Amino acid sequence: MSTSKKRETFSSGLAVFFATLGSAVGLGNIWKFPYLTGQNGGGAFLLVYFLCILFVGLPIMLSEFYIGRKTRKNAVGALEQLKPGTQWKNIGIMGVGASCLIMFFYSCVAGWVYFYLFKALLGDFANVTMETAKAQFGSVIMGPLSPIVWQFIVLAVVTAILAMGVKQGIEKITKTLMPLLFVLIIICDIRALTLPGASEGIYFLFHVDFGQLSAAAILAALGLAFFKLSLGMGTMMTYGSYFTQDNNMFKTAIKVAFSDTLVSMLAGLAIFPTVFSFGMEPTAGPGLLFMTIPLVFSQMPFGTILLIAFFFLTAIAATTAMLSLVEVPVAYLSEEKGMSRKSAAIVTSSVMFAVGILATLSVDKASVLGHITIFGLGFFDLFDYISSNILLPLGGLFIALLMGYSIKQEEVVTELSNHGQLKIAGLVKGYFFLVRYVTPILLIIVFLSSIGIIKF
């Protein structure tokens, strides 16, 4: 059942930018981007990632903005209104499913961040060494009770913010705290770049060696682009429904993509010089952030204070990204099923916590559930793989096909140009070319590769 409740919107263009950036900038930048870059050869992976942003990320982001603002509805309701009585609404259903799958493991990693903030407050990272950093991370992920408790705390914080609404919850949090994250990452960069051997980390990050690039790495780059920009999971569609009517969606998409990529680069410049300076392996995987950042700040004057600030703001980045993920099913339950916003937030987070425990207890082979595998993957990796490499590209493909071939171009032009107020004819032509011919082909190839039909 659909309701006619009055929908909130963001209050201004600046609020739109910080909210959408808050969705894009999160653990994908500070946690996932560095370790995937490390595992896939550095500079060559980085180059492919940039191309994925340009030819796939931006067109899909703009498409989601259009669908959301045009309909002013949740991900499922938006597609139902845009193409009533058709199967296109399944894109929204896939988005709701993808956002839940991501939260099953994302809330686990966010729990690590919250726990590290707690440990920093206690001063547990004083005089940390490479060996103790590895040991501390091992103790965090093995648990088994501690990571579950912190996962619960993370979801409780997100639920409380979402229950407050769009302006008082999402907007206020992102608009106030997002800029501070940039400052802390830059401080971390300054210190990391002055460490002995930092040049090796810079070389690794930017040196392009296509011999290090595999088909799996290309697939990972596209999955990362979707994951980091919150695409194919209904989040940008949902946030687009809260946009102001005069918002320049082209400008917002470009600014978000640029700022998101900048944060990733800054995170890489903080982590890889540290990795090489302390003789660690860039292929260390999901624990890379948690083992390197304490080492960086341990070498700085007032390092404990700065470490507390960094993990506090990393927790904020994780939280703002989770707000957008949880908002997708919350908006759906609130608008399509008639739940109150508070009840929808509690139900959604409860399900995410219950299933997310499977991911939390299967991070490592030695974890409580680490011995259980499906298609050779533990729950943590399985949730990540299905969402990042299958649902997100598949959802993006259907969005591209919808916008390129099923929606009248004149309607899209009218909405993107704010009813003719914006002179963006050249940009619109470029958008249609990509969304009709380039983006779908790339997504089809990657999807077929991800399910094993095409092998490179």
N, C-alpha and C positions, 0 to 999 in steps of 0.2 A: 504494500500500500504506500502510496506517495503522499506526502504532506505539503501544505502550502505555507509552512513557516517562513517568516521573513528571514532572508539570508544576510549574514554579515558580509562585509567586504573589508579589504585593507583600506587604511585611511588616506594613503598618498602613494605617489610613485616611488618615493624612497622606501616606504614600508614594503611595497611590492618587491623591490630589489633585494632588501635584506632578508625577507622571508624566503624568496626563491633561492637566494644565495645560501641561506641557512639550510635549506633542503639539500642543495648540491654539495656544500662544503661540510664535511664531517669526517668520520673515520675512514671513508674511502680515500680521502686526500692524505691524511696523516698516518694511517695504518695500512690500508690495502695497496695504495699506489706505490709506496716505497718497496714493499716486499715483493709485489709482482714485477716491478721493474728490475729488482735484484735477481729474481728467479729467471727472468727472460732476457738477460744480456745487456741491460742498460740502454744506451743511446738509440739502438735500432728499434727497440720496443717503444721508446719514447716517441720516435718519429711516426711510427704506425699509429700510436695513440692519438697524436695531433691530427692525423688524416681522418681518423674515425670521428673525432670531434667535428671537423669541418664538413665532411660529406655525409655523416649520419646523425651525429649528436644535435647539431643546430637545427636541421630541418625537422627532426622529430620533436624537439623541444618547442619550436614555434607552432607545430601542428597541435601539440597538446594545449598550449596556451590558447590557441584559436578555439578548440573544442570546448574548453572550460569556460572562457569568457562569453562565447556565443550562446551557450545554453544556461549558464549559471546553475549548474547541477553537479552532483557527485559523479564519479567516473562511470558508473553503470547508467544512471539516469541521464547523463549527458549524451551518451551514444543512443539511448532509446529515444530521446527527444530529437536528436539530429537525424536519425534514420529509423523512424518508428516501424515496428512490425518486421524488422529484419534481424539477421544474425550479428550485425555489427556490435550490438551491445555486449557480445561475448568478449570484446576487447577490454571493456571495463571490468568484467568478471575476472578475466585473466590478470588485470592490474591489481585487483583486490587480493587475489591469490598470491601474486608475486610479492606484494608488500608484506603480506603475512609471512611468507617463506623467508624473506630477507630478515625480518624482525626476529625470527626464531634463532638465528645465529648472531645477528647484529647486536641484539640486547645482551648476549653473552659477552661479546668483546667490549661493549660499553660498560658492562659490569667490571671488567678488568680495569678500565680507565678509572672508574669511581674508586675501586679498591686501591689502585696506585696513588690516587689523590689522598686517600686516607693514610696510606703508609708514608707518603711524603709529609703529611701533617705531623706524624709521629716521629719524623726524623730517621726513618729506617734506611734511607739511602745515603747517609753520611759515609764518606770514605768507601763508596762502592767500587768494586773492581769488575773486570770482565767476568770472572768466575762467579762472583757473588750475584751479579746481575742475572746471569743465566739460571743460577739456583733459585733466585727469588721468583723469576717468571715461572719456572717449573712448579714451584709450590703454589703459585696463584692458580694456574690452570688445572692442577690435579685435584684440588679440593678434598673431598667432593662437596662439602656443605658450604664452604665460604663463597665460591663463585655463584652458587644458586641464590644465596642471600643477597649478593650484590646485584644479580640480575633482577631480583624482585624489587630492590630499591630503585634501580633505574626505571623500571616500568611504572612504579608508583609515582615517581617524579613526573614522567611523561603524562600519565593519566591526570594528575592534578592540574597540569598546565592546560591540557586540551579541554578539560572540564570548564575552564574559565572562559573559553570562547576564542574567536579569531583575533579580535583586537586586543583584548586584555590578556590573552594567553600567548598565542603564536607570535603576533606582531610585537608585543612589548618585549618578549624575551629576545627575539632575533634582532630587533632594532637596537636594543641596548647593549648586547654583549658580543655580537659578531665582530665589530671593528677591533675589539681588544685582542682577538685571536691573531690578527695580522701582526700586531705589535710584538707579541710574545714569540711568534715564529721567527720574525726578523732578528730579535735578540738572540734566539737559539742559533740562527744561521751565523751571526757575527762570531759567536764563540766557536762553533764547529769549524768554520773556515780558517780559524787561527790555530787549529790543532796541528801537531806534527803529522805529516803525511796526508793532509787534507786534499792536496792536489790529486792524489790517486782516486779519491772518491769523486771529485769533480770530473776527472777524465772518464771514469766508469759511467757516470750519469749521462754525459753528453757525447761520448765517442760512439760513432755509428759503425757497427760491424755486422753486416747482414748475415755473416756466417753464424752468428749467435741467434738468428731469428728462425723460428719454426712455425709451422701452420698452427700449432697449439698456442704459440705466443700471439699470433695475429688474432685468433679467437679470443684469447684472454684480454687483448687490448680493446676489442670491441665490447666485450662484456664489462670491462672496467669503465669504458666511456659511458655506457648506459647506467651502470651502478652509481658512478660518481655524479652524474648529472640528473639522477633520479628519473630516468626515462623508462617508458614501457611498464611502469608500475602504478600508474594512475595519480602519482603525486603532483606532477606539474599540471595535469588536467584539473585536479582538485584545487590546487592553488590558483590556477588560471581563472577558476570560477569566482575567486575573491578579488580579482584585479579591478582597479578603477576603470571606468569606461574610456578615459582619455589616455590610458597607458600605451606607450609605444612598445608594442610587443617585440618588434625586431630589435630595438635598442636594448630592451631588457634581456632578451635571449643572448645577445652578443656580450653584454656586460657580465652576465652570470657565467657564461662559458669561459670568458677571459679570466675573470677573477678566480673561478674554480681552478683553472689550469695553473694560474699563478701561485695559488696556495699549495698545490701539489708540487710545483717546482721548488718552492721554498722549503717544503717538508723534505724533499729529496736532498736539498743542499744542507739541511740540518743533519740528516741521518747518514748519508753515504760517506762524507768525510770522516765522521765518527767511526763508522764501520771499519774503514781502512786504517785509521789512526790507531785503533785498538786491536787490530789483527783479527777482526771478526769476519765471518763469511757473509757476503751480500745476499746469498741464497738461504739465509736463516729462516725465512718464512714468516708466519703470522706474529712471531715474537720479536721481530726486528725492532719495532718502535719501543717496546717495553724494555728491551735490553740496552738500547743505545742512548735514549734521552737521559736516563739517570746518570750515565757516564759523562755526557756533555756537561750537565749542570754541576756534577761533583767536582769538575775542574775549574769552576768559576767562583769569584768572590760572591758572597751572599747566594750561593748555589741552591741551598735548601729553600730559601724564599722564592727564588725564580722557578724551581722545580714544582713547588706547590702551585704557583700561578699558572705554569704551563699545563699541568694536569687538570687544574680547575677549568681552564679555557678549552682544553681538549674534551673535557666532560661536557662543556657547554656546546661545543661543535657536534659531539655525538648526540646530544639531547635535541638540538634544533633539527638535525637530520631525522631523528626518530619521530619528532613531532609530525613531519610531513608523511612519513610512512604509516604511522598509526592513524593519522587523519583520514586516509583513504577509506578504510573500513568504517571508521567512526562516522564520516559523512554519509556513507552508504546506509548504515543502520539507522542513522538519525532521520534521513530524508526519505528513504524507500521503505523502511520497516516501522517508522513512527516512534522509535525510541527517543527518550530524552538524550541530550548530548552527554550528560554525566553517565547515564546508564550504558550508552553505547561505548564510551571510553573505558568503563570498568569491564564490560564484557569482552571487548577486543583485547585489552591488556591481559586479562585473565587467561584467555585462550593462548595468547602469545607466550605467556609465562609457562603454562602447563606443557606445551609442546616444545618450547625453547629449552627446557631442562634436558631434553634428549641431546641437543647440540652442546650444551654446557658440559655434559658428562661424557662427550665423545671427541673432545678436541685432540687428544693424543691417544696413541694405541694403548698406552698404559692406563688411560682413564677408565672409570668404572664401566662405561659402555663402549669403550674403545675397540673391543673385540667384535662388536656387531657391525657388519658392513652390508650395504645394499649396492649391487653393481660395483663392488670393490671400494665403495666410499662409506666412511662413517657418517653419522647424522649431520654433524657440523659441515663437512665438505659436501654432502649430498644436497642440503638446503642451499648452499652457496652455488653449486654447479647448476642445479635445475633453474634457479632464479636468474643468475647472471648469464648463463650460456644458452638457455633455452627460452624461458618465458619472456625475458626482457627483449631479446632480439626478435622473437616471434611477435610479441605485442607491438614492437616498433614497426615491423614489416606490415602488419595489418593497418596500423595508423597511416603509414605512407601510402598504401594502396587506397585506403578510404579517402585521404585528402587529394591524392593525385588523380583518381579515376571515378570517384563516386559523388563527391561534393562539387557543386557548380562553381567554377572558377570565379565568376563575378561575385558570388557570395563571400568567398574567401578574401578577395581583393577588398571588398567593402569593409569587412571586419578588420583586416590587418592594417588598412589605411585609416582606420577610425572614421569611416564614412567620408573618405576623400580629403580629410584634413591633413594627412601626412603624404608628402610627395616621395613615394618609395617604389615607383614603377619598375626600376632596374632591379631592386632587391626582390620584388615579387616574382619577376621573370626568373631570376636565379633560383629562388625557392622552388618554383614549380618544376624547373628543369631537374633539380636534385631529387625532389620528392616523387617525381614520375619515373625517372630513368636511372639515376645513380644509386640513391639510397635503397630502393627495393632490391636491386640486383646484388648489392653488397650484402644485404641482410639475408637474402636467399642462400647465397654461397656459404655464408658463415653458419646459418642454421643447418644446412645440409651437412656441413662439415662436423658440426657439434653432435649430430646424431649418427655419424659414421657413414653416411651415404656417399659423400665425396671425401676422398683421401688425397692429400697433397704429398 
